[in-house]
Amino acid sequence: MSTMSTNFVINASNLTLSYSDEDIIKDASFSVKKGEFVFITGPSGSGKSTLLKSFYGQLKPKSGTVVVGGLDMSDITEGKLQELRTHLGIIFQDYKLINEWTVKKNAVLPLMIAGYSVDVQNTQAERLLKHVRLSEYKDRYPLELSGGEQQRVGVARALAKNPFLILADEPTGNLDEYSSNVIWELMENACQQLEATVLVVTHKIPSMFSHRYRHFIIEHKGVYEVH
Protein backbone atom coordinates (compact mmCIF):
# COMPACT_ATOMS: atom_id res chain seq x y z
CA MET A 1 0.00 0.00 0.00
CA SER A 2 1.30 3.44 -0.84
CA THR A 3 -0.39 5.31 1.99
CA MET A 4 2.61 7.48 2.77
CA SER A 5 4.01 7.93 -0.74
CA THR A 6 1.98 11.08 -1.19
CA ASN A 7 1.07 13.98 1.04
CA PHE A 8 -2.60 13.41 0.18
CA VAL A 9 -4.50 10.74 2.08
CA ILE A 10 -7.67 11.40 0.06
CA ASN A 11 -7.79 12.94 -3.40
CA ALA A 12 -11.12 13.26 -5.24
CA SER A 13 -11.39 14.49 -8.81
CA ASN A 14 -14.78 15.11 -10.48
CA LEU A 15 -16.23 12.49 -8.16
CA THR A 16 -19.84 11.47 -8.79
CA LEU A 17 -21.60 9.03 -6.43
CA SER A 18 -25.01 7.58 -7.17
CA TYR A 19 -27.66 5.18 -5.92
CA SER A 20 -29.36 3.58 -8.94
CA ASP A 21 -29.90 6.52 -11.31
CA GLU A 22 -29.87 9.36 -8.80
CA ASP A 23 -26.64 11.33 -8.33
CA ILE A 24 -26.01 12.08 -4.65
CA ILE A 25 -22.59 13.74 -5.06
CA LYS A 26 -21.75 15.27 -8.44
CA ASP A 27 -18.39 16.38 -9.89
CA ALA A 28 -16.74 16.94 -6.51
CA SER A 29 -13.02 17.69 -6.36
CA PHE A 30 -11.12 18.06 -3.09
CA SER A 31 -8.14 16.65 -1.21
CA VAL A 32 -7.18 15.90 2.37
CA LYS A 33 -3.58 15.84 3.55
CA LYS A 34 -1.88 13.50 5.98
CA GLY A 35 -2.55 14.43 9.61
CA GLU A 36 -5.46 16.81 8.98
CA PHE A 37 -8.67 16.94 11.01
CA VAL A 38 -11.61 17.61 8.70
CA PHE A 39 -15.32 18.14 9.33
CA ILE A 40 -17.98 17.33 6.74
CA THR A 41 -21.39 18.91 7.33
CA GLY A 42 -24.57 19.39 5.32
CA PRO A 43 -28.33 19.06 5.54
CA SER A 44 -29.90 15.72 6.37
CA GLY A 45 -29.89 13.52 3.28
CA SER A 46 -27.29 15.65 1.49
CA GLY A 47 -24.88 12.75 1.02
CA LYS A 48 -22.47 13.00 3.96
CA SER A 49 -22.56 9.29 4.82
CA THR A 50 -22.56 8.42 1.12
CA LEU A 51 -19.30 10.31 0.68
CA LEU A 52 -17.80 8.54 3.67
CA LYS A 53 -18.76 5.14 2.22
CA SER A 54 -16.76 5.91 -0.91
CA PHE A 55 -13.64 6.31 1.23
CA TYR A 56 -13.79 2.73 2.53
CA GLY A 57 -15.07 1.14 -0.65
CA GLN A 58 -18.67 0.42 0.25
CA LEU A 59 -19.76 2.57 -2.69
CA LYS A 60 -17.76 2.85 -5.92
CA PRO A 61 -17.72 6.07 -7.95
CA LYS A 62 -20.15 6.38 -10.84
CA SER A 63 -17.59 8.61 -12.53
CA GLY A 64 -14.48 10.56 -11.63
CA THR A 65 -11.99 9.24 -9.09
CA VAL A 66 -11.33 9.08 -5.39
CA VAL A 67 -7.89 7.92 -4.32
CA VAL A 68 -7.50 6.81 -0.70
CA GLY A 69 -4.07 5.97 0.67
CA GLY A 70 -2.69 5.90 -2.85
CA LEU A 71 -5.34 3.42 -4.09
CA ASP A 72 -7.91 4.32 -6.75
CA MET A 73 -11.29 3.25 -5.35
CA SER A 74 -12.82 3.09 -8.84
CA ASP A 75 -11.04 -0.11 -9.83
CA ILE A 76 -9.60 -1.44 -6.58
CA THR A 77 -9.41 -5.22 -6.28
CA GLU A 78 -11.12 -7.01 -3.41
CA GLY A 79 -7.74 -8.01 -1.99
CA LYS A 80 -6.41 -4.45 -2.04
CA LEU A 81 -9.65 -3.16 -0.55
CA GLN A 82 -9.41 -5.58 2.37
CA GLU A 83 -5.79 -4.54 2.90
CA LEU A 84 -6.76 -0.85 2.86
CA ARG A 85 -9.51 -1.43 5.41
CA THR A 86 -7.02 -2.94 7.86
CA HIS A 87 -5.37 0.51 7.94
CA LEU A 88 -8.62 2.42 8.52
CA GLY A 89 -10.47 3.11 11.74
CA ILE A 90 -14.24 3.57 11.39
CA ILE A 91 -16.51 4.98 14.12
CA PHE A 92 -20.28 4.61 13.72
CA GLN A 93 -23.14 6.53 15.32
CA ASP A 94 -24.71 3.31 16.64
CA TYR A 95 -21.42 1.93 18.04
CA LYS A 96 -21.74 -1.52 16.35
CA LEU A 97 -20.38 -3.38 19.38
CA ILE A 98 -20.93 -7.10 19.95
CA ASN A 99 -23.12 -7.25 23.06
CA GLU A 100 -22.07 -10.80 24.00
CA TRP A 101 -18.40 -9.79 24.14
CA THR A 102 -16.60 -7.92 26.89
CA VAL A 103 -15.36 -4.36 26.45
CA LYS A 104 -11.81 -5.68 26.15
CA LYS A 105 -12.71 -8.16 23.43
CA ASN A 106 -14.69 -5.55 21.47
CA ALA A 107 -11.74 -3.15 21.61
CA VAL A 108 -9.31 -5.62 20.03
CA LEU A 109 -11.70 -7.08 17.43
CA PRO A 110 -9.56 -5.80 14.50
CA LEU A 111 -6.51 -7.52 16.00
CA MET A 112 -8.44 -10.77 16.43
CA ILE A 113 -9.57 -10.67 12.79
CA ALA A 114 -5.99 -10.03 11.68
CA GLY A 115 -4.72 -13.02 13.67
CA TYR A 116 -2.54 -11.24 16.20
CA SER A 117 -1.39 -13.25 19.20
CA VAL A 118 -3.28 -13.15 22.49
CA ASP A 119 -0.26 -11.43 24.07
CA VAL A 120 -0.39 -8.63 21.51
CA GLN A 121 -4.16 -8.35 21.95
CA ASN A 122 -3.84 -8.11 25.74
CA THR A 123 -1.08 -5.49 25.56
CA GLN A 124 -2.95 -3.38 23.04
CA ALA A 125 -6.25 -3.73 24.95
CA GLU A 126 -4.61 -2.36 28.08
CA ARG A 127 -3.17 0.59 26.17
CA LEU A 128 -6.39 1.33 24.27
CA LEU A 129 -8.70 1.15 27.27
CA LYS A 130 -6.38 3.34 29.29
CA HIS A 131 -6.43 5.86 26.42
CA VAL A 132 -10.25 6.01 26.38
CA ARG A 133 -10.40 5.93 30.19
CA LEU A 134 -12.24 2.61 30.47
CA SER A 135 -9.59 0.37 32.02
CA GLU A 136 -11.79 -0.52 34.97
CA TYR A 137 -14.61 -1.59 32.64
CA LYS A 138 -12.63 -4.09 30.56
CA ASP A 139 -14.61 -7.13 31.80
CA ARG A 140 -18.03 -5.49 31.48
CA TYR A 141 -20.37 -5.92 28.53
CA PRO A 142 -21.61 -3.13 26.22
CA LEU A 143 -25.15 -3.11 27.59
CA GLU A 144 -23.75 -2.43 31.07
CA LEU A 145 -22.27 0.84 29.80
CA SER A 146 -23.76 4.23 29.02
CA GLY A 147 -23.98 5.37 25.40
CA GLY A 148 -20.93 7.58 25.83
CA GLU A 149 -18.93 4.71 27.30
CA GLN A 150 -19.98 2.41 24.46
CA GLN A 151 -18.80 4.98 21.93
CA ARG A 152 -15.46 5.20 23.74
CA VAL A 153 -15.12 1.45 23.18
CA GLY A 154 -15.89 2.20 19.53
CA VAL A 155 -13.07 4.74 19.45
CA ALA A 156 -10.69 2.24 21.09
CA ARG A 157 -11.60 -0.36 18.45
CA ALA A 158 -11.02 2.18 15.66
CA LEU A 159 -7.54 2.88 17.03
CA ALA A 160 -6.63 -0.79 17.57
CA LYS A 161 -4.33 -1.09 14.56
CA ASN A 162 -2.91 2.45 14.58
CA PRO A 163 -4.82 3.53 11.45
CA PHE A 164 -3.55 6.23 9.12
CA LEU A 165 -7.15 7.35 8.50
CA ILE A 166 -10.10 7.53 10.90
CA LEU A 167 -13.61 7.94 9.46
CA ALA A 168 -16.36 8.90 11.90
CA ASP A 169 -20.04 9.02 10.92
CA GLU A 170 -22.03 11.20 13.36
CA PRO A 171 -19.96 9.80 16.26
CA THR A 172 -21.69 11.94 18.89
CA GLY A 173 -25.20 11.96 17.37
CA ASN A 174 -26.71 9.90 20.19
CA LEU A 175 -24.70 11.35 23.10
CA ASP A 176 -25.12 14.02 25.74
CA GLU A 177 -22.83 17.05 25.80
CA TYR A 178 -20.35 15.63 28.33
CA SER A 179 -19.96 12.31 26.49
CA SER A 180 -19.71 14.15 23.16
CA ASN A 181 -16.88 16.32 24.47
CA VAL A 182 -14.98 13.22 25.61
CA ILE A 183 -15.32 11.65 22.14
CA TRP A 184 -14.19 14.85 20.40
CA GLU A 185 -11.18 15.06 22.69
CA LEU A 186 -10.23 11.43 21.97
CA MET A 187 -10.44 11.97 18.22
CA GLU A 188 -8.39 15.15 18.42
CA ASN A 189 -5.78 13.26 20.42
CA ALA A 190 -5.69 10.54 17.75
CA CYS A 191 -5.02 13.20 15.14
CA GLN A 192 -2.34 15.00 17.13
CA GLN A 193 -0.61 12.12 18.90
CA LEU A 194 -0.94 9.31 16.35
CA GLU A 195 -0.73 11.67 13.37
CA ALA A 196 -3.82 9.99 11.95
CA THR A 197 -5.96 11.84 9.44
CA VAL A 198 -9.47 12.26 10.89
CA LEU A 199 -12.63 12.87 8.84
CA VAL A 200 -15.82 13.47 10.77
CA VAL A 201 -19.33 13.63 9.33
CA THR A 202 -21.50 15.60 11.74
CA HIS A 203 -24.63 17.73 11.70
CA LYS A 204 -22.97 20.25 14.00
CA ILE A 205 -19.34 21.18 14.61
CA PRO A 206 -18.68 21.51 18.35
CA SER A 207 -18.07 25.11 19.41
CA MET A 208 -14.63 24.27 20.83
CA PHE A 209 -13.51 23.28 17.32
CA SER A 210 -15.03 26.18 15.39
CA HIS A 211 -12.56 27.63 12.88
CA ARG A 212 -9.71 25.40 14.11
CA TYR A 213 -9.95 22.71 11.46
CA ARG A 214 -10.89 22.33 7.81
CA HIS A 215 -14.58 22.18 7.06
CA PHE A 216 -16.34 20.89 3.95
CA ILE A 217 -20.04 21.34 3.40
CA ILE A 218 -22.19 19.26 1.06
CA GLU A 219 -24.99 21.14 -0.64
CA HIS A 220 -26.71 20.86 -4.02
CA LYS A 221 -24.69 17.64 -4.63
CA GLY A 222 -21.38 19.52 -4.46
CA VAL A 223 -18.59 19.42 -1.85
CA TYR A 224 -17.29 22.86 -0.95
CA GLU A 225 -14.67 24.01 1.52
CA VAL A 226 -15.83 26.61 4.05
CA HIS A 227 -13.26 29.32 4.74
C-alpha positions, 0 to 999 in steps of 0.5 A: 500500500502506498499510503505514505508515498503522497502527502494526500491521504484522500484525493477526489477528482470530479467524483460522482456518487449515485444510488441507482440513477440518482446522483447524490454527489456530483463532480466533486473535487477536493483533497485531504492531507496527511494528519489533517482533522476535517469536518464534513457537514450538510443538511440531512440527506445531502450525502455526507454518509454516502461520501464517507462510504466511498472512502472505505469502498462500500460505494464505488464512484459512478464517474471521476476518481477518489484515491484513498491511501494511494489506491484508486477506489474506482477499480480497486481489487477485493484483496487491495480493498481488504488490505486498505480497510485494515489501515482504517479506523471507522466509528459509527453513530450506533457503536456496532459493538458485539453485546455478547463480548466484553469491552476488552474483546470488542476493543481488540476485534480488528486484531483478532480478525488479523490473527494477532497473538493473544499477548499482543491483543492483551497489551494493546487492549490495556493501552487502548482502554487506558487511552479512552479511560475505560480500564476498569470496565474491561470485563463489562459488557456493552449493555452495562455501559452508558452510550458515551462509554460504548462509543469510547469502546468504539473509538478504542476499536477504531484505534486498535491497529494504529490507522492512518485514516479515521472515518467517523459518521455522526460519532456523537449523534446519540450522546449528551454534551459531556460524552460528546466532548470526551469523544471529540477530545479522543479523536483530536488526540488521535489526530495529534498524537498518532498523526492519523488523518481524521474525517468526521461527518457531523450535523454540527461542529462543536463550538470548541472546534469552530474555525480550528480545522478544515470544514467541507459542506455538502450542498446541491450535490457539491462538496465545498470548503468553508473558509 
